[in-house]
Amino acid sequence: MGSGEEERGPERRRDYMRVVEAILTTALNGASKTHIVYRANLNFKICQRYLKDLESKGLLMCIEDSAKRYTTTEKGSEFLDQYSKIKELL
């Protein structure tokens, strides 16, 4: 196990996939960055990195109207469905 983070016990860091799942689930019906930060339990700096990454992969979309909101794309919803199936197998 690489960095040892996997062996820290209950306080260990979440892996990338679990954070992505939390963000995409939160944004299914649209969510502000603040809402995503709180629901996904991230700080703003880390959250911004994830949002940019997920947008670049087409899993999340930023909608700027009266307020900046993020929403999970169809591709993001498909990812959540497939990830859920994988978790069931494990």
Rosetta constraint file for C-alpha pairs under 8 A:
AtomPair CA 1 CA 6 HARMONIC 6.94 0.50
AtomPair CA 4 CA 8 HARMONIC 7.14 0.50
AtomPair CA 5 CA 12 HARMONIC 6.05 0.50
AtomPair CA 5 CA 13 HARMONIC 6.64 0.50
AtomPair CA 6 CA 12 HARMONIC 6.55 0.50
AtomPair CA 6 CA 13 HARMONIC 7.67 0.50
AtomPair CA 7 CA 12 HARMONIC 7.25 0.50
AtomPair CA 8 CA 12 HARMONIC 4.90 0.50
AtomPair CA 14 CA 18 HARMONIC 6.23 0.50
AtomPair CA 14 CA 19 HARMONIC 6.69 0.50
AtomPair CA 15 CA 19 HARMONIC 6.62 0.50
AtomPair CA 16 CA 20 HARMONIC 6.20 0.50
AtomPair CA 17 CA 21 HARMONIC 6.08 0.50
AtomPair CA 18 CA 22 HARMONIC 6.22 0.50
AtomPair CA 19 CA 23 HARMONIC 6.25 0.50
AtomPair CA 19 CA 40 HARMONIC 6.66 0.50
AtomPair CA 20 CA 24 HARMONIC 6.07 0.50
AtomPair CA 20 CA 50 HARMONIC 7.50 0.50
AtomPair CA 20 CA 54 HARMONIC 7.94 0.50
AtomPair CA 21 CA 25 HARMONIC 5.93 0.50
AtomPair CA 21 CA 80 HARMONIC 6.59 0.50
AtomPair CA 22 CA 26 HARMONIC 6.07 0.50
AtomPair CA 22 CA 39 HARMONIC 7.34 0.50
AtomPair CA 22 CA 40 HARMONIC 5.24 0.50
AtomPair CA 23 CA 27 HARMONIC 6.19 0.50
AtomPair CA 23 CA 36 HARMONIC 6.10 0.50
AtomPair CA 23 CA 39 HARMONIC 7.77 0.50
AtomPair CA 23 CA 40 HARMONIC 5.88 0.50
AtomPair CA 24 CA 28 HARMONIC 6.16 0.50
AtomPair CA 24 CA 59 HARMONIC 7.74 0.50
AtomPair CA 24 CA 60 HARMONIC 7.14 0.50
AtomPair CA 24 CA 71 HARMONIC 7.71 0.50
AtomPair CA 24 CA 72 HARMONIC 5.59 0.50
AtomPair CA 24 CA 76 HARMONIC 6.68 0.50
AtomPair CA 24 CA 77 HARMONIC 7.61 0.50
AtomPair CA 24 CA 80 HARMONIC 7.47 0.50
AtomPair CA 25 CA 72 HARMONIC 7.66 0.50
AtomPair CA 25 CA 80 HARMONIC 7.66 0.50
AtomPair CA 26 CA 30 HARMONIC 7.55 0.50
AtomPair CA 26 CA 31 HARMONIC 6.71 0.50
AtomPair CA 26 CA 35 HARMONIC 7.89 0.50
AtomPair CA 26 CA 36 HARMONIC 6.17 0.50
AtomPair CA 26 CA 39 HARMONIC 6.75 0.50
AtomPair CA 26 CA 40 HARMONIC 7.56 0.50
AtomPair CA 27 CA 31 HARMONIC 5.01 0.50
AtomPair CA 27 CA 36 HARMONIC 7.21 0.50
AtomPair CA 27 CA 60 HARMONIC 7.98 0.50
AtomPair CA 27 CA 70 HARMONIC 5.98 0.50
AtomPair CA 27 CA 71 HARMONIC 4.70 0.50
AtomPair CA 27 CA 72 HARMONIC 5.33 0.50
AtomPair CA 28 CA 71 HARMONIC 5.71 0.50
AtomPair CA 28 CA 72 HARMONIC 4.96 0.50
AtomPair CA 28 CA 73 HARMONIC 8.00 0.50
AtomPair CA 28 CA 77 HARMONIC 7.67 0.50
AtomPair CA 29 CA 71 HARMONIC 6.31 0.50
AtomPair CA 29 CA 72 HARMONIC 7.50 0.50
AtomPair CA 30 CA 69 HARMONIC 6.07 0.50
AtomPair CA 30 CA 70 HARMONIC 5.36 0.50
AtomPair CA 30 CA 71 HARMONIC 4.33 0.50
AtomPair CA 30 CA 72 HARMONIC 7.22 0.50
AtomPair CA 31 CA 35 HARMONIC 5.94 0.50
AtomPair CA 31 CA 36 HARMONIC 6.44 0.50
AtomPair CA 31 CA 69 HARMONIC 5.26 0.50
AtomPair CA 31 CA 70 HARMONIC 5.31 0.50
AtomPair CA 31 CA 71 HARMONIC 6.49 0.50
AtomPair CA 32 CA 36 HARMONIC 6.33 0.50
AtomPair CA 32 CA 67 HARMONIC 7.86 0.50
AtomPair CA 32 CA 68 HARMONIC 6.38 0.50
AtomPair CA 32 CA 69 HARMONIC 4.54 0.50
AtomPair CA 32 CA 70 HARMONIC 6.09 0.50
AtomPair CA 33 CA 37 HARMONIC 6.10 0.50
AtomPair CA 33 CA 47 HARMONIC 7.91 0.50
AtomPair CA 33 CA 68 HARMONIC 7.83 0.50
AtomPair CA 33 CA 69 HARMONIC 6.85 0.50
AtomPair CA 33 CA 70 HARMONIC 7.18 0.50
AtomPair CA 34 CA 38 HARMONIC 6.35 0.50
AtomPair CA 34 CA 44 HARMONIC 7.86 0.50
AtomPair CA 35 CA 39 HARMONIC 6.04 0.50
AtomPair CA 36 CA 40 HARMONIC 5.66 0.50
AtomPair CA 36 CA 41 HARMONIC 7.89 0.50
AtomPair CA 36 CA 47 HARMONIC 7.84 0.50
AtomPair CA 37 CA 41 HARMONIC 5.65 0.50
AtomPair CA 37 CA 42 HARMONIC 4.96 0.50
AtomPair CA 37 CA 43 HARMONIC 6.09 0.50
AtomPair CA 37 CA 44 HARMONIC 6.35 0.50
AtomPair CA 37 CA 47 HARMONIC 6.32 0.50
AtomPair CA 38 CA 42 HARMONIC 6.63 0.50
AtomPair CA 42 CA 46 HARMONIC 6.41 0.50
AtomPair CA 42 CA 47 HARMONIC 5.88 0.50
AtomPair CA 43 CA 47 HARMONIC 6.00 0.50
AtomPair CA 44 CA 48 HARMONIC 6.04 0.50
AtomPair CA 45 CA 49 HARMONIC 6.71 0.50
AtomPair CA 46 CA 50 HARMONIC 6.53 0.50
AtomPair CA 47 CA 51 HARMONIC 6.10 0.50
AtomPair CA 48 CA 52 HARMONIC 6.20 0.50
AtomPair CA 49 CA 53 HARMONIC 6.19 0.50
AtomPair CA 50 CA 54 HARMONIC 6.00 0.50
AtomPair CA 51 CA 55 HARMONIC 6.01 0.50
AtomPair CA 51 CA 60 HARMONIC 7.34 0.50
AtomPair CA 52 CA 56 HARMONIC 6.12 0.50
AtomPair CA 53 CA 57 HARMONIC 6.37 0.50
AtomPair CA 54 CA 58 HARMONIC 6.28 0.50
AtomPair CA 54 CA 59 HARMONIC 5.25 0.50
AtomPair CA 54 CA 60 HARMONIC 5.41 0.50
AtomPair CA 55 CA 59 HARMONIC 5.86 0.50
AtomPair CA 55 CA 60 HARMONIC 4.73 0.50
AtomPair CA 55 CA 61 HARMONIC 5.67 0.50
AtomPair CA 55 CA 62 HARMONIC 7.57 0.50
AtomPair CA 58 CA 73 HARMONIC 6.98 0.50
AtomPair CA 58 CA 75 HARMONIC 6.67 0.50
AtomPair CA 58 CA 76 HARMONIC 7.20 0.50
AtomPair CA 59 CA 72 HARMONIC 6.07 0.50
AtomPair CA 59 CA 73 HARMONIC 5.35 0.50
AtomPair CA 59 CA 74 HARMONIC 7.41 0.50
AtomPair CA 59 CA 75 HARMONIC 5.41 0.50
AtomPair CA 59 CA 76 HARMONIC 3.97 0.50
AtomPair CA 59 CA 77 HARMONIC 7.70 0.50
AtomPair CA 59 CA 79 HARMONIC 7.83 0.50
AtomPair CA 60 CA 70 HARMONIC 6.67 0.50
AtomPair CA 60 CA 71 HARMONIC 5.72 0.50
AtomPair CA 60 CA 72 HARMONIC 4.54 0.50
AtomPair CA 60 CA 73 HARMONIC 5.29 0.50
AtomPair CA 60 CA 76 HARMONIC 6.32 0.50
AtomPair CA 61 CA 70 HARMONIC 5.54 0.50
AtomPair CA 61 CA 71 HARMONIC 5.32 0.50
AtomPair CA 61 CA 72 HARMONIC 6.26 0.50
AtomPair CA 61 CA 73 HARMONIC 6.27 0.50
AtomPair CA 62 CA 68 HARMONIC 6.89 0.50
AtomPair CA 62 CA 69 HARMONIC 5.74 0.50
AtomPair CA 62 CA 70 HARMONIC 4.45 0.50
AtomPair CA 62 CA 71 HARMONIC 6.45 0.50
AtomPair CA 63 CA 68 HARMONIC 5.84 0.50
AtomPair CA 63 CA 69 HARMONIC 5.20 0.50
AtomPair CA 63 CA 70 HARMONIC 5.94 0.50
AtomPair CA 63 CA 71 HARMONIC 7.39 0.50
AtomPair CA 64 CA 68 HARMONIC 4.48 0.50
AtomPair CA 64 CA 69 HARMONIC 6.34 0.50
AtomPair CA 72 CA 76 HARMONIC 5.41 0.50
AtomPair CA 72 CA 77 HARMONIC 6.46 0.50
AtomPair CA 73 CA 77 HARMONIC 6.25 0.50
AtomPair CA 74 CA 78 HARMONIC 6.23 0.50
AtomPair CA 75 CA 79 HARMONIC 6.21 0.50
AtomPair CA 76 CA 80 HARMONIC 6.33 0.50
AtomPair CA 77 CA 81 HARMONIC 6.31 0.50
AtomPair CA 78 CA 82 HARMONIC 6.22 0.50
AtomPair CA 79 CA 83 HARMONIC 5.94 0.50
AtomPair CA 80 CA 84 HARMONIC 6.02 0.50
AtomPair CA 81 CA 85 HARMONIC 6.43 0.50
AtomPair CA 82 CA 86 HARMONIC 6.31 0.50
AtomPair CA 83 CA 87 HARMONIC 6.22 0.50
AtomPair CA 84 CA 88 HARMONIC 6.35 0.50
AtomPair CA 85 CA 89 HARMONIC 6.54 0.50
AtomPair CA 86 CA 90 HARMONIC 6.59 0.50
